[in-house]
Amino acid sequence: MIALVFIFLLMLLLKNPTLLPFTNPDQSTSVALGFILIFAFLFGKQLERLKLPQITGFILAGIICGPYILKFLDTEQVASLQLIDGLALSLIALTAGGEMRISRLKGRLKAILSLVVFQTVFIIGGFVVFGLVGLNIFSFLAANTWSQSLAIALLLGAIATATSPSTTIAIITETKSQGKYTDLILSVAVVKDFVVIVLFALFLSLSSLLFFPDQGFDVSFLYHILRDLGGSMLLGILVGGGIIFYLKYIQREMIIFILGIAFFTYQISYNYGFHPLLICLVGGFLVENFSPHGDRLIQAIEKSSLPVFVIFFAISGASLNLKALQTSWMLALICVFLRGLLKFAGTYAGARIAREEPGVRRSAWKGFISQAGVGLGLAVLVERAFPTWEGGFLSLVVAVIAINQIIGPILLQKLLIRVGEAGTKS
Amino acid sequence: MRAIYAFGLLILLAFIGTRFLVRKKSLSTLNYLFLSGFVYIFLGLYLGHHGLNILSLQVLAALDPLVSLGLGWIGFLFGFQLERRYLRRFSKNAVGLSVLKTFFVFLCVFGVMVLSIERLFPEQPSYLRFGMALAFALLATVNSPTLLNAAAFVLPSRGDYLYLARFLTSVSGFWGIVGLSLLFSFWHFPQFETHLILRGTLFLCVSTLVPALLGIVFHFLTKEKISEKEILVYVLGLVFFVSGAAFYFNLSPLYSSLIMGIVYSNFTKIQEKLYPLLLSTEKPIYIIFLILIGALWEFRWDWSLVLLVAAFLFARIIGSTLPLPFCRLLLRYPHPLPPIYGFSFLSFGGIGVAVAVSLKLAYPLALTDVFLSVALLAIIVSELLGPKALKIAILKLDSQKVT
């Protein structure tokens, strides 16, 4: 605690306006990076003492130090530090893939698919009903007819369906969890990402048609989806093969190799429109299930992942637009509540159909609340497709994500502790 | 996006480099270029905006914190090695010799460079010319133990000369970095046109005390039983913070990180835990740093540059060799110190690059571009000559059986 206060006071002193004439503002990113790394980590440790997840601490530290509260990090610095996001996302996806063992998942396939289907149907259906019943709710997005409200509700529903695999895996890693709840939650979160991406592309084209009927329906999106998903899986196979080859024949400097793979994957996926999450997921999955090196891969990632995770979540906190939360907090709260309710209903129904035990039916929904990068990325795509909304949709989604990203990790951590899976992995 | 691509590329190149560094244990010039990592400066130059432009200026701006991390890391590692129990093993004579050697090299190079810069750049303000000459003189005082360490495996000699040379090259960087911190603290034009001494002293105190305090904080943070992963977060965060803060105030990141390293290594009892961690991260960070430096290098070629390189190297060799017998007399050193022994001290190593770069980054002026070019060229020439010169010096001294 003393170290936390000391480093905080030191940063406060460095940012003192009277010292400004003696500073070089162009060289402020490194000091900000160092500060956020230590501050967020120490803050996370303090929250851990209160039985809360460390990553909630990292996110809160980012929010506190970000451009809207203490301004230790300004918007430009946050943008430049997002270089690390690519690395973190790929590392997280590799870990997630490496954690999915076919032998463990085989018996749960029905439950996984059932939960994915029912959550998706319930959430999108629920948001559509919500949009149509409360027609005026989306008037700030120039939705004047029921078809336009339907379009917005579909997009919101698709985004709300997603659960953040990165947050899920971070909490699982932090709590050292292992077991059927852990497997189920992680697998559903990952598979849902596929489904959400496909549905979102479909709904985006449909929404364009509903808002601008003159443009006609663009079927080329189907080709793009197939190309992106197929290409990502092929690249994932290549990455997985490369890692297996490396682990078998070279085995040196694993940390550097993994970091290099993570960044290259991320970059290639951006240049060609592939999904970095999917590539690394497939890669990790292959290593875990088709070679004897899965454990070594996870160990190598875990060695270097902590600083990357701290910065990743702290920066994701700092990049949350609090002004958006301020302007649309009421509607955001309604959406958060509605999403939670629909997650519960979808999970309950899915688990019941799959004949899962009552505990899973009642409480597994808590594992699906967190929301992060994918939702944000999709909202940005919506903003690009509908520039006349002037940021209204994005603000709403950001506000919803901000709330979910605070409560989601806490709920998941509590769930894993309650069902006795936390601390079971060596 | 290019920044991410460039970063990924850098990491993979660092990996390839690591494999070279680990495998090559010979003392030929080419192998030493790999061993010392200097070949990556050329690679960086090729990838930078003078070459392929993959590491464009925009990308380099985004990767700026990595340069800061590299400088901080070098300073921290250097300070971390300056442990009392290690330094106590050397006699007062050896410490005295390192001070005298540094002093003579400094004096010689400063004299030559003041005259050379005045001749070649008369249009520049006198305080800039003076500052540049000081920077050259400070740069000349630093050496790297890397070559000597490699020689210990390869050369037949195991005598006192090699042992002493390893000590001298290990601590020479300390004097150079301390000198650099004085330059950084007092050289703040135009802010320090008035109250120069007061403000300079204040800046020097701040750049010493704050990292020292952070070193103590680091000690307390790692005092409890914590995992290696947590130590990595603290060490990375503090090095980023200290070197970043130093740059933010135009102070020396090398010096601040060095102080933190010294305080930490002399306080803590977990060196055994930290050493492997530092060693495993050192090589990749160092190579990434060298590639970025190569890319940042505003390379140009003209006669004034060649003359400056020649003058600088000549003065440094003179300062390293000729005063050695005189040093022996002053210190009443037990072994003869013939001038040829000075050829053991040609190599600058990474610390030389770090000194040159930190000055260029803190003072982005046309004259510091010249400084960086001259410094990097002189360092590369020295690294090319270093292995041969060392072999000649140590083998000749061995053959004379003076040890």
Interface residues (C-beta under 8 A of the other chain):
Chain A: I2 A3 F6 I7 L10 L14 L19 P21 F22 T23 N24 P25 Q27 S28 T29 S30 V31 A32 L33 G34 F35 L37 I38 F41 S80 L83 G86 L87 R252 E253 I255 I256 F257 L259 G260 A262 F263 F264 Y266 Q267 Y270 N271 E302 K303 S304 S305 L306 P307 V310
Chain B: M1 A3 I4 Y5 F7 G8 L9 I11 L12 A14 F15 T18 R19 V22 A62 L63 D64 P65 S68 L69 H188 Q191 V210 L213 L214 V217 F220 L221 E228 K229 E230 L232 V233 Y234 L236 G237 L238 V239 F240 F241 V242 S243 G244 A245 F247 Y248 F249 N250 S280 P284 L361 A362
